Amino acid sequence: MKLLLNVRTRKMNSRKKKSDSDEARNCGDIHRLAEELKISGRAIIDFSTPASPLGVSKKIKSELRKYLKDLDQYPDPEARRLKKRLAQEHGIDSETIFCGNGSTELVYLLARALRPRNILIPEPTSPEYERACRSTNQELRVIRYELKEETNFDINPEKFISAMSGTMDSSLITHHSSPPFDLVFLCNPNTPTGRALNRGAILQIAAAAKESGYYLVVDEAFIDYHPENSAIRDVTNNPHLIVLRSMSPFYSLSGLRVGYGVFPRHLVQKLKDHKEPWTVNSLAQRAAGIALKDKKFRADTLKSIQDEKKFLEKNFNKIGLAFLPSAAQFYLAKIEGATEICRQLRTKGILLCECAESRGLDRSHIRIAVKSHRENAILIRELKNILQRGLECLSVAG
């Protein structure tokens, strides 16, 4: 692979590089790629955004037809039916649940409601946390807890708590600021690394946040494959813990945009005061409720992901693609010449997510979602062909 890099890097350096923000926005943008290739969006194989390999459940497709007649009515701004269903699902008080246009809206809503001045984030992680907070405060101070590649980008709970208290080894923190923080963010499992903390570690960090008076925001968008690690029921006992969830990855509802958060009761009204009305449409509310009841779809998705992860890992090893073990439905992979490889795959209608925008990563890192067996097999075949052509070029050049 190092030989391949020498050939590919020369080509890459001759091209104009995309900006980091443009690169991030390309993840999931099948519409742009379809327009570039002049093909249907349905012909794009999107490995850049995680979703169930089974697609949208048949039950959701069938049930939603019943509610099309209600589209002349405004959606319930409180999402009462959905909140009741979520409360039953998690065994929590419905009044602590707040629904949004995906969990991303809730991150931005928190930023507007709390207007943080200092935040702590591990890196690499989702850039949306910093982007949301900076949108409300251009003077935002960001303390970055740097995760190390040599330890698989894992978070050490004790060291992270030390960072929260301001006593952490300076080699792991950038942009120093004196505590207190307004918000501390954790994504569990983390994106784009796929690495996860167990519930005990999360509660340890949450207890430290409570003691110090910070809000800890735990983004559980990808927790469905390891629900035992969720801290969603622990918000009740910690007024400084916030847990966010998304219906997009596991239930393939990205197009309807529905997510929710569990908040300390004293924050709920504050969020309402800063939220636009009707951001969660009627079909999204209904689809989310139906999805929660569809136990067969959940079991089938878990089985499919388990099988396909085994298939991908086996073949990644065969073709020499380095990757991190993942607790989510995607992998952080590292390959020399990744930008050129992704470009070649794009010409074939295959979209991967480049991770150079994520601090702590570079242009050799890509995130690969787990798709259906047919799609996964296509990806492996195309990757193998690209890598083989690179080696043949080197053989000829030699």
C-alpha positions in Angstrom: 0.0 0.0 0.0 2.9 2.4 0.6 4.0 1.9 -3.0 0.4 2.7 -4.1 0.5 5.9 -2.2 3.6 7.2 -4.1 1.7 6.9 -7.4 -1.6 8.2 -6.1 -0.2 11.1 -4.1 1.5 12.6 -7.2 -1.9 12.6 -8.9 -3.7 14.0 -5.9 -1.3 16.9 -5.5 -2.0 18.0 -9.1 -5.7 18.4 -8.4 -7.4 21.2 -6.6 -8.4 20.0 -3.1 -11.9 20.4 -1.8 -12.4 22.5 1.3 -12.9 20.7 4.6 -16.5 21.9 5.0 -17.3 21.0 1.4 -15.9 17.6 2.0 -18.0 17.1 5.1 -21.2 18.2 3.4 -20.5 15.7 0.6 -21.1 12.9 3.1 -24.6 11.7 2.3 -25.1 14.1 -0.6 -26.1 11.6 -3.2 -28.0 14.3 -5.0 -24.8 16.1 -5.9 -23.1 13.0 -7.1 -26.2 11.9 -9.1 -26.2 15.3 -10.8 -22.4 15.0 -11.6 -22.9 11.6 -13.1 -26.3 12.4 -14.7 -27.9 9.3 -13.2 -30.7 8.7 -10.8 -30.1 9.1 -7.1 -31.3 5.6 -6.6 -28.4 4.4 -8.6 -25.9 5.8 -6.1 -24.5 3.4 -3.4 -24.1 5.5 -0.4 -21.4 4.2 2.0 -21.0 7.7 3.5 -24.0 7.6 5.8 -24.9 4.7 8.1 -28.4 3.2 7.8 -30.1 -0.2 8.2 -29.0 -2.6 5.4 -32.7 -3.5 5.2 -33.8 0.1 4.3 -37.1 1.4 5.5 -39.2 -1.3 7.2 -42.2 -2.6 5.2 -44.4 -1.8 8.2 -43.6 1.9 8.0 -44.2 2.0 4.3 -47.5 0.3 4.7 -48.7 2.2 7.8 -47.8 5.7 6.6 -50.3 5.4 3.7 -53.1 5.6 6.3 -52.0 9.1 7.4 -51.6 10.7 4.0 -55.2 12.0 4.3 -54.1 14.1 7.3 -51.5 16.1 5.5 -53.8 19.1 5.3 -53.4 19.4 9.1 -50.5 20.9 11.0 -48.3 18.4 12.8 -48.5 18.3 16.6 -45.8 20.8 17.7 -45.3 18.8 21.0 -45.2 15.4 19.3 -47.3 14.1 22.1 -48.1 10.7 20.7 -44.4 10.0 19.9 -43.2 11.2 23.2 -45.7 8.9 25.0 -44.4 6.0 22.9 -40.8 6.9 23.6 -41.5 7.1 27.3 -42.9 3.6 27.2 -39.9 2.3 25.2 -37.3 3.7 27.6 -39.3 3.7 30.9 -38.9 7.4 31.4 -41.1 10.5 32.0 -42.5 11.8 28.7 -42.1 15.4 30.0 -38.3 15.0 29.8 -38.4 14.1 26.1 -38.0 16.7 23.4 -38.3 15.8 19.7 -36.6 17.5 16.9 -35.8 17.5 13.2 -33.2 14.9 13.7 -30.8 15.0 16.7 -28.7 17.5 14.8 -31.4 20.1 15.3 -31.3 19.5 19.0 -27.5 20.2 19.1 -28.1 23.5 17.4 -31.1 24.2 19.7 -29.0 23.5 22.8 -26.4 26.0 21.5 -29.1 28.7 21.0 -30.7 28.1 24.4 -27.5 27.9 26.4 -25.2 30.1 24.3 -22.0 28.3 25.6 -18.8 30.2 26.0 -16.5 27.3 26.7 -16.9 23.7 25.5 -14.9 20.5 25.8 -15.0 17.9 23.0 -12.9 14.8 22.3 -11.4 14.7 18.9 -11.8 13.3 16.4 -15.6 13.4 16.7 -18.6 15.0 14.8 -17.8 18.6 13.7 -21.4 19.6 14.3 -20.9 20.2 18.0 -18.4 22.9 17.5 -20.2 24.2 14.4 -23.4 24.6 16.3 -21.9 26.3 19.4 -19.8 28.6 17.2 -23.0 29.7 15.3 -24.3 31.3 18.5 -20.9 32.6 19.8 -18.1 33.5 17.5 -15.9 34.0 20.6 -16.4 30.4 21.6 -13.4 28.8 23.3 -13.0 25.1 22.5 -11.0 22.8 24.6 -10.0 19.8 22.6 -9.3 16.4 24.3 -7.1 14.7 21.7 -7.7 11.0 21.1 -4.6 9.0 20.1 -4.5 6.7 17.0 -2.1 4.4 18.8 -4.8 3.7 21.4 -7.6 3.3 18.7 -8.9 6.8 19.5 -10.4 5.4 22.8 -11.4 7.7 25.6 -9.8 7.1 29.0 -12.6 8.1 31.5 -10.3 9.1 34.3 -8.2 11.3 32.0 -11.3 12.8 30.4 -12.6 13.7 33.9 -9.2 15.2 34.6 -9.6 17.3 31.4 -13.1 18.4 32.7 -11.5 19.6 35.9 -8.7 21.4 34.1 -5.9 19.2 35.6 -5.2 17.1 32.5 -1.7 16.6 31.1 -1.3 19.5 28.7 -0.1 17.2 25.9 -3.7 15.9 25.5 -5.5 19.3 25.6 -5.3 22.2 23.1 -6.6 25.7 23.4 -6.5 26.0 27.1 -9.2 27.7 29.1 -10.0 27.9 32.7 -13.1 25.8 33.7 -16.0 25.9 34.1 -17.2 24.6 30.8 -20.8 25.3 29.7 -21.0 22.1 27.7 -19.1 18.8 27.4 -19.8 16.6 24.4 -19.5 12.9 24.0 -20.6 10.8 21.1 -21.1 7.2 22.1 -20.4 5.2 19.9 -18.2 8.0 18.5 -18.3 9.1 14.9 -16.2 8.6 12.8 -14.2 6.1 14.9 -17.0 3.7 15.9 -15.4 3.3 19.3 -17.6 3.2 22.4 -17.6 3.6 26.1 -19.6 1.3 28.4 -22.4 2.7 30.5 -20.3 2.5 33.7 -17.7 4.9 32.1 -20.4 7.3 30.9 -22.0 7.4 34.3 -18.6 8.0 35.9 -18.1 11.0 33.6 -21.7 12.2 34.1 -21.2 12.1 37.9 -18.1 14.3 37.5 -20.1 16.7 35.3 -22.8 16.9 38.0 -20.2 17.6 40.7 -18.6 20.3 38.6 -21.8 21.9 37.4 -21.2 21.3 33.6 -23.8 19.9 31.2 -22.7 16.6 29.7 -24.3 15.9 26.3 -24.1 12.3 25.3 -25.0 11.8 21.6 -26.3 8.2 21.3 -27.2 8.4 17.6 -25.5 5.0 17.0 -26.3 3.2 20.3 -29.0 0.9 18.9 -26.5 -1.9 18.4 -25.4 -1.8 22.0 -28.4 -0.5 24.0 -26.9 -1.8 27.2 -24.4 1.1 27.1 -27.2 3.8 26.9 -27.4 6.4 29.7 -30.9 7.5 28.6 -32.6 6.3 31.9 -30.0 8.0 34.0 -31.0 11.6 33.0 -33.7 11.3 35.7 -31.1 11.2 38.5 -28.6 13.8 37.0 -29.7 17.4 36.3 -26.5 17.9 34.3 -26.9 14.9 31.9 -28.5 15.2 28.4 -28.9 12.3 26.1 -29.6 12.7 22.3 -31.0 10.0 20.0 -31.5 9.8 16.2 -34.0 7.6 14.3 -32.0 8.0 11.1 -29.1 5.4 11.3 -30.9 2.3 12.7 -34.3 2.8 11.2 -33.2 4.4 7.8 -35.4 7.5 8.4 -32.8 10.1 7.3 -35.2 11.5 4.8 -37.9 12.2 7.4 -35.6 13.8 9.9 -36.7 12.8 13.3 -34.7 12.6 16.5 -35.2 13.2 20.2 -33.4 14.0 23.4 -33.9 13.4 27.1 -33.2 16.5 29.1 -33.4 17.6 32.8 -36.8 19.0 33.3 -35.6 22.5 34.0 -34.1 22.7 30.4 -37.2 21.6 28.5 -39.1 24.9 28.6 -35.9 26.8 27.8 -35.6 24.7 24.7 -39.2 25.3 23.7 -38.5 29.0 23.9 -35.9 28.8 21.3 -37.4 26.3 18.9 -39.3 27.0 15.7 -42.8 25.4 15.6 -43.6 22.3 13.6 -40.1 21.2 12.8 -41.1 17.5 13.1 -43.7 16.8 10.4 -46.6 14.5 10.8 -45.3 11.6 8.8 -42.0 11.7 10.7 -43.8 11.5 14.0 -45.9 8.6 12.8 -43.0 6.7 11.2 -40.9 7.0 14.4 -43.8 5.6 16.5 -44.3 2.7 14.0 -40.5 2.0 14.0 -40.4 1.6 17.8 -43.1 -1.0 17.7 -41.5 -3.1 14.9 -39.6 -5.6 16.9 -39.0 -7.9 13.9 -37.4 -5.2 11.9 -35.1 -4.4 14.9 -34.1 -8.1 15.2 -33.5 -8.5 11.5 -31.4 -5.3 11.3 -29.2 -6.4 14.2 -28.7 -9.8 12.5 -28.0 -8.3 9.1 -25.5 -5.9 10.5 -23.7 -8.6 12.5 -23.4 -10.8 9.4 -22.3 -8.0 7.1 -19.7 -6.7 9.5 -18.1 -10.2 9.5 -18.1 -10.2 5.7 -16.6 -6.7 5.5 -13.9 -7.4 8.1 -12.9 -10.6 6.5 -12.5 -8.9 3.1 -10.9 -5.7 4.5 -8.2 -8.0 5.8 -7.9 -9.8 2.5 -7.3 -6.6 0.5 -5.1 -5.0 3.2 -7.4 -2.2 4.3 -6.7 -1.1 7.9 -9.8 -0.4 10.0 -10.8 0.0 13.6 -13.0 -2.5 15.4 -16.4 -0.7 15.6 -19.4 -0.8 17.9 -21.5 1.0 15.3 -22.7 0.3 11.7 -19.7 1.9 10.1 -15.9 1.6 10.1 -13.1 4.1 10.3 -10.6 2.9 7.7 -7.2 4.1 6.8 -5.6 3.7 3.4 -2.9 5.6 1.6 -4.2 7.5 -1.4 -7.7 7.5 0.1 -8.7 10.8 -1.7 -7.9 9.3 -5.1 -9.6 6.0 -4.3 -12.7 7.8 -3.2 -12.6 9.9 -6.4 -12.4 6.7 -8.5 -15.3 5.1 -6.6 -17.4 8.3 -7.1 -17.1 7.9 -10.9 -18.8 4.5 -10.4 -21.6 5.9 -8.3 -20.1 4.8 -5.0 -19.9 7.4 -2.2 -17.6 7.2 0.8 -17.1 9.7 3.5 -13.7 11.3 3.7 -12.7 12.3 7.2 -10.0 15.0 6.8 -12.3 17.6 8.3 -12.3 15.7 11.6 -9.4 17.0 13.7 -7.0 14.2 14.5 -7.6 12.5 11.2 -6.1 13.1 7.8 -6.8 12.4 4.1 -5.9 8.8 4.6 -9.0 8.2 6.7 -12.4 7.3 5.4 -15.6 6.2 7.1 -17.4 3.2 5.5 -21.0 2.4 6.4 -22.2 -1.2 6.5 -24.7 -1.8 3.6 -26.6 -4.8 2.2 -24.6 -7.8 1.2 -24.9 -7.0 -2.5 -23.6 -3.5 -2.0 -20.9 -4.5 0.3 -19.7 -7.1 -2.2 -19.6 -4.4 -4.9 -17.5 -2.1 -2.7 -15.0 -4.9 -2.0 -14.8 -5.8 -5.7 -14.2 -2.2 -6.7 -11.6 -1.5 -4.0 -9.8 -4.6 -5.0 -9.7 -3.6 -8.6 -8.5 -0.1 -7.8 -5.7 -1.3 -5.6 -4.7 -4.0 -8.1 -4.5 -1.4 -10.9 -2.3 0.7 -8.7 0.1 -2.1 -8.1 0.1 -2.9 -11.9 1.0 0.7 -12.6 4.0 0.4 -10.3 5.1 -2.8 -11.9 5.0 -1.2 -15.4 6.8 1.9 -14.1 9.5 -0.3 -12.6 
